[in-house]
Amino acid sequence: MPNWLLIFVPATLALEYLAPDCYLPIFARSGDDDTPKQVPWSMGKALLVLGAASVLIAWSSKILVAAIEPSTRQLGLSNAFVGVFVVAILGNAAEHATAITMAMKNRMDLSLAIAIGSSVQVALFVAPVLALASLFVGPAAMDLDFPPGLVLVVLLSVLITGQVAGDGRSDWLKGVQLLAVYLILGMAFAFLAGDSPH
């Protein structure tokens, strides 16, 4: 892969993420909002809470990684399965809980925005920033050259999400179908994926 492409692709994806006007109006809530208005925090308090939360998240991430590594070796799980499924479930538990809570309060627009927004954030911001940072930190530059199987899974995920969220309605059958797709992909990664990077 050419060196200029290692910088151009991640920078373009990060810029796309920083332009949220493209996709956020889709999830705008219509109608009256009867939730009580809250007094905003001061800048100092907000920064303090954000900093404390960041430190706690970094600490809990180290604990998560330390707990997952021996377990995956003992169970014989592939790195692809652990990265795509185990870490995704455990790392986003708070977002999943919030999305479920909002869905139970009949705020499906917010629930979808939380669930889909996390994936958009990782795909368009976190991965490109990590690729750019790897040019300066680390033993080798990280590229965005993913194996065809992972690209196919991402493509299927985007198509299925568009199909489910496109009509603006949801029911229990769609939920069961989404869980079935998730289980099928999970079994495919558990049994077919190897530890090789490509």
Phi, psi and omega in degrees: 000133180296149182297324181295331179288330178296335179263319186295311184296308179298322180295320179296316180294320179295320177295324177297322179292324183284359177248073187287352182298343182289325187236344182290326180299340179298325185261013180294135182278134178260155177093187182282147176247108185265016177285142181292143179282138180250153178284129180292151178287158173287162181299318180297315180295318180297316179294322178296313179295318178298316178296316179296318179295321179296317178296316179295323178292318178298319179295315180291331176294320177297319178296318179300312181296318180296328180279328184284320186305307180294326181294318181292322177296318182292321180276348180073030180279146179283157177298325180296316180296316181296315182291320186276328186245305186294308181294324179296320180288311183289320183289335182249024183300319180295319178294319178298315180297319179294319179297320179293318179299316179293323178294323179292334177270012179063035175251063185297329178298314179290322178299315177294319180298320179293312184294315183280326182299325179297316179293319178297319180298315180292315184291320187259350182232305186295309181299314178296322179295320177296321178296319178292319180294330181293343176291334183251334183236137176107167184286330182212156179288135177271131177254175178253035179269089184270152177298151182303326180297318178292321178296320178296319179296318178295317178299314178298321179297318179294316180295317180293319178298316177298320179294317183287315185275347187295324184271353176076011179237157176214153175208178185294328181295320176298320178298317179295319179296319178296318177297322178296316178299318180297317178294320179296314179295322178298317178293322178298316179291325181291321187261334186255331186283136175259180181273359182288145183293333179222000000 
